[in-house]
Amino acid sequence: MTENTCVIAGAGPAGAMLALLLARAGVKVTLLEKHGDFLRDFRGDTIHPSTLQILDELGLAEEFHRLPHRKEHRLVMMTDDGLAPVADLTRLPGRYRYIAFVPQWDFLNLVTEAAGRYPSFRLVMNAEVTGVIREGGAVRGIRYRDAEGEHELRATLTVAADGRTSAVRRAAGLVPKEFGAPMDVVWFRLPREASDPDQTFLRLSSGRIMVAIDRGSYWQLAYVIRKGGFDALRAGGIKALREQVAGLLPFLGDRVGLLDGFDDVSVLSVRVNRLSRWHRPGLLAIGDAAHAMSPIFGVGINLAVQDAVAAANLLAGPLAAGADIPESLLARVQRRRMPPTAVTQLAQRAVQAALIGPTLSGRVRPVGLPRDVSRLPVVGALGRRFIGFGVLPEHVRSPEAPPHRRK
């Protein structure tokens, strides 16, 4: 058995960022990751100004910007009638007036490598959580399995950051409330040519929706389908999918043939849910383990990072001092982060109900939009702040260990 002050399940954005912040404060923390690396394609990778500001506060902004990335200063919707700008991020206050698109594995490597500079941090890969340790009505660590067998990690605080299918959440008996979503997303990629559009955009047409993300050498494409509709799409054959893509984005017509079959695509089952209670004695859930977000607005990573920062702001000092963590303190993390989570999900559900669902059903043809939503006096300003900073942006206020306690 290994004693830890904190053990975190899941090295996604929430878990990795919290581990960094706790290690930075001198807390003995172990981060468990089920996989052997972070190389999973088609994961959320939009880093918004709120997260860029946090990286800046941690002294990591320069390292981040050395990663291969693309900046988007404006968000655009393309309908059958042409382009309609949605948000102009250049009009945001502050230093970071753009969204950075960077592969999530690069972002996670950056954060965990920064955490590794502190001697109190340990990362365990290929560690599959099998349960939690309970003592006296409280969670006191995690059981996990790796190539060497079964292990126990005992800890003062256990954090569930292991995603929307969280094994820790399930073991602790926490069940999220589902709000539903009208769509799933089929992800794939096609080569990009110099004559193609030079921006990321949302494409809307009656009955069909697609997001095209400019990756420089290729397009990362998200074809939005009705909830549970993938089996029907696959039954229609790959030729039908090629034709639908070419119909939405004619400039890709000469490349859709590169989709050989459905082995070339990945399916995301969209869920919108959240826990009514994020904690138990000795246990806290954050990120997707506490609230699964729709891909609308692309804010999943950023909300997860905000959860981690808020948790560290409240917990790092007491953990570093060796204090017990009462459940009332964990409840303060939820009280801090529940309102922005609920408001963001409400906005996502409103877009689903008013635009995504009707468009996919063919009941509404998406026309009549203002030519430039981004410049509407109130809507434009609120939209860019909501996308750029979220409802309640967090700032790093957790302590930092003195230099002699770093590697």
N, C-alpha and C positions, 0 to 999 in steps of 0.2 A: 504494500500500500504506500501511496505517496501523499503526503500532506500538502495541500495548497490553500492559499487564501481564497482564490477564485478559480473555478474551472468553467470554461466557456465551450459549449457544443456548437460547432458550426463556424467555419472561417470564411463566411461571406462578408459583405460590407459591414453589417452590424457587429458581428463577432470579432472580426479583425480589428476594426477601429476601437472597440471597447478594450480589447487586449492591449493594443498599443497605449491607450491612455492610462490603463491601470499599471502596466509595466513602467511607463514613464513616471508614475507616482511612486514607484518602488514596491508595488504590490506583487506578490508571488502569484503568477497567473499561468495556467496551462490552457492552450487553445487546441481543441480537437477538430480534425477535419476528416470526413468519411472517405474522401477520395485521395489519390496519390499525388494530385496536382490540381491546379485551378483551371486547367485547359478544357473548359466546356463552352461550346459555341452557342451563340444566340442567347446570351444572358444579358440582362440590363447593363448598359454601359454609358448612360448619359450622366455626366458629372456637371451638376448645375452650379451657379455662382455661390450658393450657400455652402456647398461642399468644398469648392475651390477656396473659399475664405477660411474654412476650418483647416485645410491643408496649409494655407499661408500661416495661420496662427501656430501651427506645429512645426514650421520651418521646412515644410516638404513641398511647397509650391514649385520651387525651381526644379527639384527632382521630378515632380509630376510632369511638368511641361517639357522635360526631355524625353518623355515617353512618346512613341508614335501616336498622334492624335489629330483630330480635325476640330476646328472651331465653327460653330454656327451662331451667328449674331442675330439672325432673324428666323422665325418659324413661319412656314408657308403652307397653305392649303391649296391644292389644285382641284378644281371642279371641272365639269364639262365646259364651263364658260371661261376658264382661264385661272390665273393665279390670284389668290386672295391672301395677302399677308395677315398673320394672326397675332404675332408678338414681336416687337422690336426691342431686343435686349440691349442694344446700344444706348438706350435711354434710361437704363438702370443706374442708380447711384453706385459708387464704389469702384473698385479696381477691376473686377471681373464682370464683364458685360457680354458674356457668351456662354453657351453650353459646350463643353468639351466631350467629344466622342472618343473613348479610349476602350480597348478590350478590357473586360472586367478582370481577366487573369493578370493583366499588367498592373491594374490598380491594386489588386489584392497582394501581388508580389511586393509592390512598393510599400504597402502598409505593414505587412508582416516582416519584411526586411528591416523597416524602421523599428519595429517592436523588438527584433532580434538584437538590437544594439544595447538593450537593457538586460542585465544578467538575471532578472527575476522572471523573464519570459521564456516559455517553452512551447513549441509547436509540435504536435503529434499528428502525422498524416496517416491515412489508411486506418483511421480509428472510427469504427462504427458503434454508435451508442446502442446499448442493449437495455438500459434501465437506469434508475436513479437509486441512490442509497438513502434510506430513511432511518431516522433515529428520533424517538420521542416526538413524533408528529411533524418533524421538519426534514427537509431534503438536505443531505450532508455530502453530496458528491454524485459521481456518475460511474456506472459500469459500462465498459466498452470492450470491443473485440478487435484484435488486429491479427497479423500473420503469426504472431507468437502465442496467441491464445486470449483468454479472458483476463481483464484487469479491473481494478477499482481505483478511482481517484477521489479521495475525500477532500472536502473543501468547506470553508466557512460559507461561501456563496456559490451557487450554481446558476449559470445563465443559459437559457435556451435561446440560441440564435441560429438554430439549424433549419430554418426555412419553413415554408408553408405546410410541409408534411412532418413537422417537428416530432422526432421520437421522444425528446425530453418532455415536450408539452403533453404528449399522449401518456407517457409514463406518470406524469404528475396529475393526470385527470383533468386537465384544462381543455375545454372544448370551445372553439370559436363559433360565433354566430355568423351564418352565411347570409349575404345580401344578394347574391346572384349576379350573373353577367350574361349578356345576350350573345357573347362571341367567344371564339377561340382564335388562336393565331397560328398560321402555318409559316414557318421561317425557312428561307433558303437564300442562296446567293447566286449572282450572275456577274460576269465580268463587266467592268465599266470602261467606256471609251471616251476619248477626249472631247468628242462632239456631244456627249450627253449633258443633261442639266448639271449644274455645278453646286447643287444644294440638296439638303435633306428636305423631304416634303411629305405631306399627307395627301393621298389621291382619293377623291370621293366621286362615285358615280352611282346611279340608281342600282341598288342591289349588290354593289361591290365597293370594297374599301381596301386600300393598300398603303403601307408606309414604305418609303424608299429612303434608306440611309446611305449617304455617300461615304464610302470607305476608301476613297482614293483610287485603288486599283480594282475595286469591285463594289457592287451594290449588295447591301444586306436588305432583304426584302421581307416584309411582314404582310402576308395576305390574310385578311381578316375574314373569317367564316362564321356562320351561325353556330351557336353553342351546340356541341355534339355532332357537328356536321362533317367531321373528317372522314368517317367511314363512307358517307355518300360521295364526298369529293374523290376519294380513292377509287370507289366503284366506277366513277365516271371515266377513269383512266388519266394518265399523265398528259395525253394530248389535249384533253379538255382544260386542264390547268394551264398548260402553255398558252392556249388560245385566250383564256381569261386574262392572263398576265399581259399578253401582247395587246389585247383590247384596251386595257387600262393604261399601259405604258407602251405606246407604239414604237418608241425608240429602242425598246428591247426585243422587237419582233425578230431580229436576225440572230438572237442569242437564246431564246427560250428553248430551242432544241437541245441546249446543253443540259437541260433537266432530263436526265436519263430515266428517272423513275422516282417513286416515292421514298426510296432509300436516301434521296438527296435532300429531303425536307425534314424538319423537326417541328413537332406540334406542342404548343403551349396551351394547356387548359386554363383559361382565365378564371380566377376566383377573386372575389372581394369579400373579405371577412375580417373579423377582429374578436379578440377575447374581451369579455366583460370584466375579467379579472386577470391581470398580467403576472400575478405573484402568488406564491405560497411561502410559508416560513422557510427561509434558506434558498428560495428559488425566484428568479426574475426572467420573464420572457420579453424579448425585444425584436425589432425588425419583423421579417415575415412570419416568424413564430408567434408574434403578437397580433399581426395584422397583415393579411395578404392584400396587395394593391393591384388594381387594374393597370395595364400598361398605359392608359390614357395619361397624358402629360409627362410620361417618362420619369416619374419622381420616386420610384421605388428605392433606388440606391440612396437617394438623398434623405428620405425619411428614415431609412435604416441607420445612416450615419448620424442623423440628428438624435435618434434614440440613444445611440451609444454615447454621444457627447453629453446628453442630459444625465444619463446614468452615471457616467464617470464624474461629472460635476458634483453629484450628490453622494456618491459612494466611495470614490477613490481615497479621500482623506480618512474616513473611518476605517476602511480596509487597511490602508497603510499603517494606521496606528494600532492595528490589531484588535479593534473593537468588534463586539458582536453587532450584527446587522439586524435590527428589529424589522418585522414585516411592515411596520408603519413607515419606515424609511423607503422600502421598496414601493410602497403605495404612493409615495411622493413622486417617484419616477413616472408611474402611470398617470397620476394627476397632471403632471407636466406635459406628457406626450399624448394623452388621449384626445384633448381638444383639437390639435392640428391633424391628428390621424382621422378623427371623425369628420372634420370639415373637408379634408382632402377627399375622403371616400364619398362624401355627399356630392362634391363637385363631379367626381368621376361617374357616380351613378346618374347624375343629372344629364351628363353628356351621353351616357349609354342609352338613357331613356328617350332623350330628345333627338339624338342624331344617329348613334350607332345602330340601335335596334331598328328604327324605322328605315334607315338607309339599306340595311342588309335585307329587310323584308320586301324592299321595293315599294313601300307605301309612300315614301317621301323622296322626291328628287332634290338633291342638295343644291338649289339655285337660290338666287335672291339674296345672297350674303353681301354685306358691304364690301366694296372693292378693297378696303384696307381697314380691317378690324383693329389693327395695332394702333391706329391714330384716332380712334374714337375717344373723346375726352376722358371719360371715367373708365369705360370697359378696357381700353388699351392699357391704361396705367395699372389697373388692378390685375389684368391678365399677366403682364410681364413680371410684376412683383410676385404674383402667386407662383408662376413657373420658375422664376429665378431664385426666390428666397423661401418660398413656402409660407405657411401660415404663422409659424413661430420659429424663426431661425435660431439655432443655438450657437454659442461661442465657447471656446475652451477656457474653462475656469478651474479645472482640476489641477492639483499641485504637480510639480516636477521634482523628481528625486535630485539630490545634489550630485555634482559631477563625479565624485568618487564612487557612486553607486551605479555608474554606467560602464559599459564595455569600452 
